Amino acid sequence: SDAQIGAYLTALHMKGETKDEITGSAYVMRSKAFHLPVQHHPLLDIVGSGGDA
């Protein structure tokens, strides 16, 4: 859930995240992501991170 993700990231930040924890977290997130088949290349992503709002 969003609350669990927020709690995990907050605890990790408060503890002081390590390079291995960040790498492991990124690996798990990518392995759980929904993969979309793309038929046309190149594909351009125009969506931002939300940090510019």
BABA-14491 format. One record per residue: x, y, z of N, C-alpha, C in turn; residue in one letter. Coordinates in steps of 0.2 Angstrom, whole numbers, padded with zeros to 4 digits, always signed. Last residue first. Layout:
BEGIN
XYZXYZXYZa...
This chain:
BEGIN
+0031+0102-0050+0024+0105-0049+0024+0111-0044a+0042+0095-0052+0042+0102-0055+0035+0105-0054d+0041+0082-0048+0044+0087-0043+0044+0094-0046g+0035+0073-0056+0031+0077-0052+0034+0082-0047g+0043+0068-0066+0043+0065-0059+0038+0068-0055s+0034+0068-0082+0039+0070-0077+0039+0066-0071g+0032+0060-0097+0029+0061-0091+0035+0063-0086v+0035+0057-0110+0035+0064-0109+0032+0065-0102i+0045+0045-0118+0042+0046-0112+0041+0054-0110d+0045+0038-0133+0047+0044-0130+0043+0045-0124l+0053+0025-0142+0047+0027-0138+0050+0033-0134l+0059+0023-0159+0060+0024-0152+0053+0026-0149p+0047+0009-0161+0053+0012-0158+0056+0017-0162h+0033+0000-0157+0036+0006-0161+0042+0008-0157h+0028-0009-0148+0029-0011-0155+0033-0006-0160q+0030-0015-0132+0030-0009-0137+0032-0011-0144v+0022-0021-0118+0025-0023-0125+0025-0017-0129p+0025-0017-0102+0021-0015-0108+0025-0017-0114l+0026-0024-0086+0030-0023-0093+0025-0022-0098h+0025-0018-0070+0021-0021-0076+0025-0019-0082f+0037-0022-0058+0034-0017-0062+0030-0021-0068a+0045-0030-0050+0038-0030-0049+0034-0026-0054k+0058-0027-0054+0056-0034-0055+0048-0035-0054s+0059-0014-0050+0059-0015-0057+0056-0022-0059r+0059-0016-0036+0053-0012-0039+0053-0013-0047m+0070-0023-0034+0064-0026-0033+0058-0022-0036v+0080-0014-0038+0080-0020-0042+0073-0023-0041y+0078-0004-0029+0077-0002-0036+0076-0009-0040a+0082-0011-0017+0075-0008-0018+0074-0007-0025s+0096-0013-0020+0091-0019-0019+0084-0016-0020g+0101+0000-0021+0101-0004-0027+0096-0010-0026t+0098+0004-0008+0095+0008-0013+0095+0003-0020i+0106-0005-0001+0099-0005+0000+0095-0001-0005e+0119-0002-0005+0116-0009-0007+0108-0009-0006d+0121+0011-0001+0121+0010-0008+0117+0003-0009k+0109+0014+0013+0116+0012+0010+0115+0011+0003t+0101+0027+0022+0101+0021+0017+0108+0020+0015e+0097+0030+0038+0103+0032+0033+0104+0026+0028g+0086+0030+0045+0092+0026+0047+0098+0028+0044k+0078+0038+0038+0080+0040+0045+0086+0036+0048m+0077+0031+0026+0080+0038+0026+0082+0040+0033h+0070+0020+0031+0076+0019+0027+0080+0026+0027l+0058+0026+0035+0063+0022+0040+0070+0022+0037a+0053+0031+0023+0054+0035+0029+0059+0032+0034t+0051+0019+0016+0056+0025+0013+0058+0029+0019l+0042+0013+0024+0048+0010+0022+0053+0015+0020y+0031+0022+0024+0034+0020+0030+0041+0017+0029a+0028+0022+0010+0030+0028+0014+0034+0027+0020g+0024+0009+0008+0029+0011+0005+0032+0018+0008i+0013+0009+0017+0018+0004+0018+0025+0007+0014q+0004+0018+0011+0007+0019+0018+0013+0015+0019a+0001+0012-0002+0005+0018-0001+0008+0020+0006d+0004-0006+0000+0000+0000+0000+0004+0006+0000s
